[in-house]
Amino acid sequence: MNRTVRCGLDRFLGPLGRPWKKRRLGLIVHGASVTNRLEHAVDALRRTGFRITAIFAPEHGLNADLQDQCPVPGAKDPKTALPLFSLYGKTLSPTPSALAKVDAVIFDLQDIGVRYYTFIWTMALAMKACAEAGKPVIVLDRPNPLGGEKMEGNLPDPAFASFVGLLPLPVLHGMTTAELARHFNRTQHWRADLHVVPMTGWRRSMRFNETGLPWVLPSPNMPTLDTATVYGGMCLLEATNLSEGRGTTRPFEIVGAPFIESGTLAHRLTSQKIPGVQFRPLHFRPTFNKWAGQLCGGVQLHVTDPARFQSFRTGLSLIQTVRQLSPKFQWKNPPYEYETKKKPMDILCGTDQIRHSIETGKEVSARSNSEVQVIGADQRQCRLVFDALRER
């Protein structure tokens, strides 16, 4: 039976938020920043008497309507006439002049539990900026859609730090935004004045469909929990000339390219006996993004057992298999997510060793989530960090 979780926003609207009602508040919010009754955070906070003086928009914008890597403009919010500052444009963190308009910053973004998803790095940079400006940060916690127990993937090498991996985290990190905020503040020694409004009713074993909460798109190509489930591996296709399904109704679940023979790819992937997933051959025509309007062969991922499914392993296996099947496979070149020199695959993986291993035909897939056996990972460091995160 589903249990209804109360998110930090709903709790902040009650007694927990009263001490902040007379303060000038800045909000880092997006389209999924809603109450259990689907009222947006800006509307709910203003309706209940909070003094909002600025809004900060992350990647995809305040309304979560902009496609990936589209700069978010800063302006006035047309609905409230409040100043709207971009955190995904000329700057990725709040500027001192923007922070001068507020006494404290509220962070309320729905994350999906994957290192590459940029909202947690928006939070990290905002925390650092607020610490330097002496402004409190209030994190309103929300569930990790993939649950709080599953971790997968390697840790990034600091030499490959980027906006899709600023600090060492596994690809699937198993943490909520509030847990990450505490982790960053402690490990980076920012000394931010951090205030967390926790959820009630949430258990680490819960996937999003068990929370009783409505799913609201946190970004245009994250329409369902199914999408979030495969994103940890299929996002890697952004670093290649394979379509990751943008421009279809099942982004990240449908993948392919015009040079792929769908039946052969499905057969090769099925023969690898990757746990928790089946591969169905199909053809599709993306309406935008890579290969727009062209007929693509590929596969659709059908996750049959989310507990056993390993998204990062699956993404690496798919890329390696396509490269073996077709000489037309290519890596994308920068720029990508504000990185202009390193290849997109390398900053997504946080190392160039995984790409080099694929190019030389070495095995790159993890044997299991717990073993974290991925080329490019420092096994001792991985285990120490994993253990530290699980102690939170």
Summary of the structure (lengths in Angstrom):
residues: 392
radius of gyration: 20.7
end to end distance: 27.1
largest distance: 63.3
contacts: 1380
relative contact order: 0.13
helix: 31%
strand: 17%
